Amino acid sequence: MNDDVEVQSKRFTLKGWHLALMVLLVLVGLIGLYVAVHRGESERRIAALRAAGYPTTFAELAEYTRLPEGVENAASAYEIAFAAFVPPADDANVLILLGQVQWPDRGAPLPEPKAKAVEECLAANRQCLTLLHKAAGIAHCRYDHDYGRMLPWTRSCRHSEQLLHVSAVYHAGQGNTEAAATAIEDGVRLSDSLQKEPSLIGHLVRIACLDLTLNALERSLSLATFTDGQLKDLGNVLTRTGATLDLTRALVTERCAMIGTWRDPSRLGLARPSLPVRMLPGMRRTWLSDTLNCMEAYIEASQLPPVERLRRFRKISSEIQELSFLHAMMKGTASAITRAAELDLGARAHLELARTALAVERYRLASGKLPERLEELVPQYLNEVPSDPFDGNPLRYRRVDPGYCLYSISEDGQDNGGKEKADVPSGAPYDWCFTVTR
């Protein structure tokens, strides 16, 4: 009797181990099948992208962004100009150059100590400014860099853009509108020099540089009266630049960089895959599949009309956030890409506001007064009143004392009456404004 009980107990224990082993084998088999299926699917999709003319390797990316044969490349001229930059002295009066001190109110001149310090800084950078102007005259630009050191010239571009910003505002304050207009145009050209740079970060650096220049234009218009020819030329420059802002192209190159990083993480200085990649078998393959799926959706969304674009980006990101923890890598990427889409629309809004302000100034110069409505600018100064890329309605316009405020409702989708970020508490809603106080 005791022997029978002992045998039954032993058999029960063996069955438990068998069950655990079977579950383990099934899990391993399913993971293997998952990896195999996704590997074949991913490789087929990458081959299809390559067949359609899209880059999928770093070598193809270099070819995709290559300049046409025989054209002059402004990159070398800009690099010489960057090397000639003389950092400002460690003086609170010139920290304004590096964005560490706020400007005075629009329309107010620089206090004398700051004006003198800025004048000295501009004098020290005369050669740099001359070289930046020379480089701005070259139509095409493509910086050469090692993909192991993404965008090494970012800091140099930023410093040069700040220098041109200060130069424009300083000269406008001195009444030298020709020099101010030249600095503004050179600043736009410098931002345009990043047009061919691969990856989303290159697009965002370009937007940041353009934002600095448009802020310089806003301050300059508040300080001086430009000629009609200067205003018209600047408007044409902004129109050409707006036509070259291409989020789709930036996403295509970003997708390629992500595929290249998946194939060889060491290309971007990642000696070993990061922890999420190593956490579970097949995680790297899941990341590649997510990359292809999500980037395809984002690229399609980037081609929608501006007013529909942001809604679609946010919907894609929301869907990604609802996925399981196996998709953790793409969740973080999705948030960054959606933020980039918001910044891209903000740059387009800023350009349209600036272009409209130039038309308002031309109207004021010809009639001696500000328009009551933006429709008065059509068709002599604008073909039509520009639309706000965030809601599709015409840009908002209101008179202030003195001057006027043009504004976009910005990414929150609310019309806040032209309240600027600097004028509201942290976290409170605001609009994207272009204000001229003259």
Secondary structure in CASP SS format (residue, H / E / C, confidence):
PFRMAT SS
TARGET T0000
AUTHOR 0000-0000-0000
METHOD secondary structure of the structure
MODEL  1
M C 1.00
N H 1.00
D H 1.00
D H 1.00
V H 1.00
E H 1.00
V H 1.00
Q H 1.00
S H 1.00
K H 1.00
R H 1.00
F H 1.00
T H 1.00
L H 1.00
K H 1.00
G H 1.00
W H 1.00
H H 1.00
L H 1.00
A H 1.00
L H 1.00
M H 1.00
V H 1.00
L H 1.00
L H 1.00
V H 1.00
L H 1.00
V H 1.00
G H 1.00
L H 1.00
I H 1.00
G H 1.00
L H 1.00
Y H 1.00
V H 1.00
A H 1.00
V H 1.00
H H 1.00
R H 1.00
G H 1.00
E H 1.00
S H 1.00
E H 1.00
R H 1.00
R H 1.00
I H 1.00
A H 1.00
A H 1.00
L H 1.00
R H 1.00
A H 1.00
A C 1.00
G C 1.00
Y C 1.00
P C 1.00
T C 1.00
T C 1.00
F H 1.00
A H 1.00
E H 1.00
L H 1.00
A H 1.00
E H 1.00
Y H 1.00
T C 1.00
R C 1.00
L C 1.00
P C 1.00
E C 1.00
G C 1.00
V C 1.00
E C 1.00
N E 1.00
A C 1.00
A H 1.00
S H 1.00
A H 1.00
Y H 1.00
E H 1.00
I H 1.00
A H 1.00
F H 1.00
A H 1.00
A C 1.00
F C 1.00
V C 1.00
P C 1.00
P C 1.00
A C 1.00
D C 1.00
D C 1.00
A C 1.00
N C 1.00
V C 1.00
L H 1.00
I H 1.00
L H 1.00
L H 1.00
G C 1.00
Q C 1.00
V C 1.00
Q C 1.00
W C 1.00
P C 1.00
D C 1.00
R C 1.00
G C 1.00
A C 1.00
P C 1.00
L C 1.00
P C 1.00
E H 1.00
P H 1.00
K H 1.00
A H 1.00
K H 1.00
A H 1.00
V H 1.00
E H 1.00
E H 1.00
C H 1.00
L H 1.00
A H 1.00
A H 1.00
N C 1.00
R H 1.00
Q H 1.00
C H 1.00
L H 1.00
T H 1.00
L H 1.00
L H 1.00
H H 1.00
K H 1.00
A H 1.00
A H 1.00
G C 1.00
I C 1.00
A C 1.00
H E 1.00
C C 1.00
R C 1.00
Y C 1.00
D C 1.00
H C 1.00
D C 1.00
Y C 1.00
G C 1.00
R C 1.00
M C 1.00
L C 1.00
P C 1.00
W C 1.00
T H 1.00
R H 1.00
S H 1.00
C H 1.00
R H 1.00
H H 1.00
S H 1.00
E H 1.00
Q H 1.00
L H 1.00
L H 1.00
H H 1.00
V H 1.00
S H 1.00
A H 1.00
V H 1.00
Y H 1.00
H H 1.00
A H 1.00
G H 1.00
Q C 1.00
G C 1.00
N C 1.00
T H 1.00
E H 1.00
A H 1.00
A H 1.00
A H 1.00
T H 1.00
A H 1.00
I H 1.00
E H 1.00
D H 1.00
G H 1.00
V H 1.00
R H 1.00
L H 1.00
S H 1.00
D H 1.00
S C 1.00
L C 1.00
Q C 1.00
K C 1.00
E C 1.00
P C 1.00
S C 1.00
L H 1.00
I H 1.00
G H 1.00
H H 1.00
L H 1.00
V H 1.00
R H 1.00
I H 1.00
A H 1.00
C H 1.00
L H 1.00
D H 1.00
L H 1.00
T H 1.00
L H 1.00
N H 1.00
A H 1.00
L H 1.00
E H 1.00
R H 1.00
S H 1.00
L H 1.00
S H 1.00
L H 1.00
A C 1.00
T C 1.00
F C 1.00
T C 1.00
D H 1.00
G H 1.00
Q H 1.00
L H 1.00
K H 1.00
D H 1.00
L H 1.00
G H 1.00
N H 1.00
V H 1.00
L H 1.00
T H 1.00
R H 1.00
T H 1.00
G H 1.00
A H 1.00
T H 1.00
L C 1.00
D C 1.00
L H 1.00
T H 1.00
R H 1.00
A H 1.00
L H 1.00
V H 1.00
T H 1.00
E H 1.00
R H 1.00
C H 1.00
A H 1.00
M H 1.00
I H 1.00
G H 1.00
T H 1.00
W H 1.00
R H 1.00
D C 1.00
P H 1.00
S H 1.00
R H 1.00
L H 1.00
G C 1.00
L C 1.00
A C 1.00
R C 1.00
P C 1.00
S C 1.00
L H 1.00
P H 1.00
V H 1.00
R H 1.00
M H 1.00
L C 1.00
P C 1.00
G C 1.00
M H 1.00
R H 1.00
R H 1.00
T H 1.00
W H 1.00
L H 1.00
S H 1.00
D H 1.00
T H 1.00
L H 1.00
N H 1.00
C H 1.00
M H 1.00
E H 1.00
A H 1.00
Y H 1.00
I H 1.00
E H 1.00
A H 1.00
S H 1.00
Q C 1.00
L C 1.00
P C 1.00
P H 1.00
V H 1.00
E H 1.00
R H 1.00
L H 1.00
R H 1.00
R H 1.00
F H 1.00
R H 1.00
K H 1.00
I H 1.00
S H 1.00
S H 1.00
E H 1.00
I H 1.00
Q H 1.00
E C 1.00
L C 1.00
S C 1.00
F H 1.00
L H 1.00
H H 1.00
A H 1.00
M H 1.00
M H 1.00
K H 1.00
G H 1.00
T H 1.00
A H 1.00
S H 1.00
A H 1.00
I H 1.00
T H 1.00
R H 1.00
A H 1.00
A H 1.00
E H 1.00
L H 1.00
D H 1.00
L H 1.00
G H 1.00
A H 1.00
R H 1.00
A H 1.00
H H 1.00
L H 1.00
E H 1.00
L H 1.00
A H 1.00
R H 1.00
T H 1.00
A H 1.00
L H 1.00
A H 1.00
V H 1.00
E H 1.00
R H 1.00
Y H 1.00
R H 1.00
L H 1.00
A H 1.00
S H 1.00
G C 1.00
K C 1.00
L C 1.00
P C 1.00
E C 1.00
R C 1.00
L H 1.00
E H 1.00
E H 1.00
L H 1.00
V C 1.00
P C 1.00
Q C 1.00
Y C 1.00
L C 1.00
N C 1.00
E C 1.00
V C 1.00
P C 1.00
S E 1.00
D C 1.00
P C 1.00
F C 1.00
D C 1.00
G C 1.00
N C 1.00
P E 1.00
L C 1.00
R E 1.00
Y E 1.00
R E 1.00
R E 1.00
V C 1.00
D C 1.00
P C 1.00
G C 1.00
Y E 1.00
C E 1.00
L E 1.00
Y E 1.00
S E 1.00
I C 1.00
S C 1.00
E C 1.00
D C 1.00
G C 1.00
Q C 1.00
D C 1.00
N C 1.00
G C 1.00
G C 1.00
K C 1.00
E C 1.00
K H 1.00
A H 1.00
D H 1.00
V C 1.00
P C 1.00
S C 1.00
G C 1.00
A C 1.00
P C 1.00
Y C 1.00
D C 1.00
W E 1.00
C E 1.00
F E 1.00
T E 1.00
V E 1.00
T C 1.00
R C 1.00
END
